[in-house]
């Protein structure tokens, strides 16, 4: 077994580098990489750069390494290796996975059933249909979902395992049974949860994001054998006929290494993250006129979002960054489109003054507990400062 | 008899509309109706959310490119959906 893994010559005395770029980062939506995934990426640039379809030595070596990585990642997604494709981004994997379901059932109809808090790439494929509404906590209404999949001309249904912005878990088993009863194939979007929360065993198509478990942000698409699935247009050459070109092998090896390094400790990490998120929820709720949104208990362990009345999301993010804490925001002023997060809007909660926290894995950011403490410590002052500057204190 | 006070926040972006309506509401007694005009997309979420947090009632009426928000101060729980679209 010569060509199974890529490891740089390592010094067993030294701990893996902590990755200084992870310090203060409470926005895990895209990295940083697990330190050993970063090392694997570096080593693979030397050892597995070649096109895996080539028949020369470097090509064959890249192919062997890719095959091994695919086995690891397929197991992570809960599919067989020949059911898995690796995509340039999780958004691409979602788009391709859904397009394949729709095209295969185009004679039934073109409708896609999805909730109002699915990712934008999914909602863009729902046409003029109103998405299925959610509760104030962001949970999909199962009765409305059942009614929606039971309509005529439904090609496919989508459900996320949990919402990546507010953390709320979805009633996946209930929604999957509604789709099954209606004879509608289901895409399970696990991009926010895989590696952080147990994967429900539902869905004809499953999509995940390697960045959620410390890998590079490549998309993983599993299409189970027996699913009616096919893309329109000229045949695609790579990845089970789902991509235009073979993936760059070093990225796939880094993704597989991230899974190897983090999956065993995932449940312990989740337990610790859940406690830290409780800390953030309590600290934010203790600041006057702050709305902490999403389900407080039935949620992803590592995600929390809150909105601060009479403040500005962009200014909050800047002020927290000045104090060494990197967070995201779903407010309109902090988005390039100047539109608020569609998730917050669908929940009917405040969209301005929004702060979104997603914790990196502890193995990626060993200082995350300290970063959470810093956030909790500075938050009251930051909010008071911003309100003073905007002249909104005491409103 | 004069109509309700009107806050025209058209042309401003979040969080300005909600700040303006909150400022205007501060010294008015419960039971007063206050009208906000705003064309910022975020206000459609934020004005009802603010009203819920403060115990006011809001009615939204689309007026072409902007929305008219009628806020009944202290009017209790909830938002009334638009009369017409």
Interface residues (C-beta under 8 A of the other chain):
Chain A: X289 X291 X307 X309 X310 X311 X312 X331 X332 X333 X338 X339 X340 X344 X345 X348 X349 X350 X351 X352 X353 X390 X392 X395
Chain B: X13 X14 X15 X18 X19 X22 X23 X26 X40 X41 X42 X44 X45 X46 X48 X49 X50 X53 X79
